[in-house]
Amino acid sequence: MNEVLQYLIADEDGIYVDGTLGDGGHSAAILKKFENSKVIGIDEDADALKIASKNLSLFGNRITLIQGNFADLESLVREEARYNYVDGVLLDIGLRQEVVDDPDRGFSFRHDGPLDMRFNKHSQLTAYIVVNRYPQKRLAEILRRYGDVSQSRYIANRIVFARIKSPIATTNQLTQIIKSLFPSSATKNVLQKVFQAIRIEVNDEFNALESALKQSLEILNPGGKIAVISYHSGEDRIVKKFFATESKDCICPPELPVCRCGHKKSLKIITKKPIIPSADEVKNNRSARSAKLRVAQKI
Ligand SMILES: C[S@@+](CC[C@H](N)C(=O)[O-])C[C@H]1O[C@@H](n2cnc3c(N)ncnc32)[C@H](O)[C@@H]1O
């Protein structure tokens, strides 16, 4: 929290987008500390907006709440919130702990529930569809790309074998299949990765992040900043690569003798290395343990 406030705020009277509003913790901290600031809070999850709207009611019209996907950042800010430019964009990717712990949302192998995993309860694709209808090859690819699952083809094969007998309808059924494949010492790690990979596919998380980063550049005032907190290597890679590309003038392959791309840098990287939480913060907030914060500034 302290680092977000320290790095994100370019203008104390500025307008900030919190693209992952959640319970409104970060938004409240900005609005409280900077008395003339304004925040546009976006979340895909209607439940989060309900909670945030209560938590932030004391800030009146300094907070604008919008239900939407940050993949549509530019249109949400310009057409819905009616601001053309902002001074900072914050993305604290992932999901709220309450959602992880809610069996009905189907995000966790620790609770039995339907295979759902949608951030937005109205979207079409569910974990059930991914697990029961995706072809084996695509399933394996998702496990590998989004979860860094090393035995992705083997696991996909076993899932497909199991679903022939009867559909895999619950988190527990999927968990039991994975548990039967590995020694118990390894299962927690594999389960975490498998569930993460399916969740990323269901919510198209990597594409959404890439879109939000690109659109941030369109809506940021010069000097404005993008701050992203990510929780696993796949997300962090996307942010790191985007910042690296946009902070270079030419992005032609090195073997080209002259520049053909005409690319102009639009960002300055503020955090050469990602900021990670202190031991104290991790002690007080276990879910911060894998967080990495990267910040860049629009030129
Ligand atoms: C880790 S929580 C954010 C917590 C928040 N920073 C706070 O202080 O309370 C992440 C939130 O982002 C939302 N979210 C994740 N992906 C999203 C997306 N593509 N578009 C909009 N909201 C998204 C989730 O629904 C969740 O509420």
The ligand as an ORCA input file, in Angstrom:
! r2SCAN-3c Opt
* xyz 0 1
  C      -6.635     -8.299     -5.659
  S      -8.231     -7.618     -5.899
  C      -7.965     -5.908     -5.728
  C      -7.969     -5.422     -4.330
  C      -7.942     -3.907     -4.222
  N      -6.710     -3.366     -4.723
  C      -8.198     -3.433     -2.806
  O      -7.357     -2.686     -2.270
  O      -9.234     -3.789     -2.228
  C      -8.423     -7.736     -7.631
  C      -9.775     -7.288     -8.132
  O      -9.656     -7.114     -9.538
  C     -10.809     -7.584    -10.172
  N     -10.428     -7.935    -11.544
  C      -9.571     -8.914    -11.931
  N      -9.457     -8.898    -13.265
  C     -10.221     -7.886    -13.721
  C     -10.495     -7.356    -15.010
  N      -9.963     -7.895    -16.112
  N     -11.297     -6.287    -15.108
  C     -11.838     -5.722    -13.995
  N     -11.648     -6.196    -12.751
  C     -10.837     -7.252    -12.613
  C     -11.281     -8.745     -9.329
  O     -12.668     -8.939     -9.484
  C     -10.905     -8.284     -7.921
  O     -11.975     -7.672     -7.272
*
